[in-house]
Amino acid sequence: MDALHGTESHARSIVKAISWRTMGTIDTFVISWFLTGRLTLAGSIAALEFATKIAWFYLHERIWAMIQWGRKPY
């Protein structure tokens, strides 16, 4: 898909996805632990959420990278 080449590098999108998901996963872990009272279950939920949402965020970033709407010209 040539349209996914936007203005940011793939490496930048991946690093952004990982940093954002790390923050979100800590939040998910704390909420899961609070709701279940089980540390291992909270860890499992957080780990699964981390992996799946990195992939979704990366795809989301690449799609938005090719949309010109809302960008200011240089």
Beta strands, then each sheet from edge to edge (+ up, - down):
end
